[in-house]
Amino acid sequence: MHFAHKVPVTFTDSQGRIDFPFGRCRILVDQRQMQLLVEVGTEKQADQAETILQERMLRLASRDRLLVTWHRERRGQA
C-alpha cells in the first residue's frame, strides 16, 4: 500500500484502512469500484484528505481512465 511508509495501513483484497494524522480512511473495493470513506473533524481536514488522496490516486492510476467523485456528508447535524 502506497501510504504504509508514512502512516499506519492495513489491507486485504477487498478492504483497507489508512490512519492519517488528520483522520481515518476506510477503503472498500469490489469488481467495479474502489470507495474511500474518510472521517475527519473539520472542513480544512476534509479539503486536505481530498487533495492528498486524489493526487495519489491519479498518479498511481495514470494509465487507467479514473473518475474521482467526492461526496461530503456532515454528521451530527439535523
C-alpha positions in Angstrom: 0.0 0.0 0.0 1.4 3.4 -1.1 1.0 5.2 2.3 2.4 2.4 4.5 5.9 4.0 4.7 4.4 7.2 6.3 1.2 6.2 8.3 -0.4 3.0 9.7 -2.1 1.0 7.0 -4.0 -2.3 7.0 -5.5 -4.0 4.0 -6.9 -7.2 2.4 -8.0 -7.9 -1.1 -11.4 -6.2 -0.6 -10.8 -3.5 2.1 -8.3 -1.4 3.8 -7.7 1.3 6.3 -5.3 4.3 6.4 -4.8 6.2 9.6 -3.7 9.7 8.6 -2.8 12.4 11.3 -5.9 14.3 10.1 -8.4 11.4 10.1 -9.1 7.8 9.0 -9.7 6.5 5.5 -11.6 3.2 5.0 -11.2 1.6 1.6 -13.8 -0.8 0.1 -13.1 -2.5 -3.2 -15.3 -4.6 -5.5 -15.2 -5.7 -9.2 -16.3 -2.2 -10.4 -15.1 0.4 -8.0 -13.0 1.5 -5.1 -14.8 3.5 -2.4 -12.9 5.7 0.1 -14.8 6.6 3.3 -12.9 9.4 5.1 -13.6 10.5 8.6 -12.3 13.9 9.6 -13.2 16.6 12.2 -13.1 19.8 10.1 -13.7 21.2 6.6 -10.0 22.0 6.4 -9.2 18.4 7.1 -11.7 17.2 4.5 -10.1 19.5 1.9 -6.6 18.1 2.9 -7.9 14.5 2.6 -9.4 15.1 -0.8 -6.3 16.7 -2.1 -3.9 14.1 -0.8 -6.0 11.1 -1.8 -7.0 12.4 -5.3 -3.4 13.4 -6.2 -2.1 9.9 -5.2 -4.9 8.0 -6.9 -4.5 9.9 -10.2 -0.7 9.5 -10.1 -0.9 5.7 -9.4 -3.7 5.1 -12.0 -2.2 7.3 -14.7 -2.8 4.6 -17.4 -6.4 3.9 -16.3 -9.4 6.0 -17.0 -10.0 7.0 -13.5 -13.1 9.0 -12.4 -12.9 10.5 -8.9 -16.1 11.8 -7.3 -16.3 13.3 -3.8 -19.5 13.4 -1.7 -19.4 15.1 1.7 -21.7 14.0 4.5 -21.9 16.1 7.6 -22.7 14.0 10.7 -24.4 15.3 13.8 -26.4 18.0 12.0 -30.2 18.0 11.9 
